[in-house]
Amino acid sequence: MSRTFKGRPIIPGSIRGETLVSSEGVNPLAAWKDAAIRKSKTALCSDQNNKDLYNKRLDGRVLCLPQVIGSTTGGIVLATAAHLNIGPAALLFADHIDSLAASGVIISDTWVGNRIVTIDRLGREFLDFVSDGMTVDITHDGTVTVYA
């Protein structure tokens, strides 16, 4: 069974990936700081306040979330994670993208040269439907197909 959702492409791309879902906002500084400081080859979420993601592997995953939260360092942390090859493959937002995430994915794409495919406005039904470990196909036009 699959279900398709249509969002707005912020950083377009066509990829297939494995989902990791958070019902609450993700704080990039708290989530990636330990892996970035250690220059790890993988990134386990170090944000103890995010019960959905804590201690789960973030790198290469398709993160499904409502928004990014935290301080203005959030964007540069996303770009740093991408630069270190421990960033997410994609960010899929149920709601509008926030300025923290937008700055991070744009810097990552433009300055770092490491694209984080990003789609927003997928809707709350998307976040209610998707769960950890599902496979998703993302296309350039913002279509996301979730395979249950």
Buried (B, 14 or more C-beta within 10 A) or exposed (E): EEBEBBBBBBBBBEEEBBBBBBEBBBBBBBBBBBBBEEEBEEBBBBBEEBEBBBEBBBBBBBBBBBBBBBEEBBBBBBBBBBBBEBBBBBBBBBBEBBEBBBBBBBBBBEEBEBBBBBBBBBBEEBBEBBEBEBBBBBBEEBBBBBEE
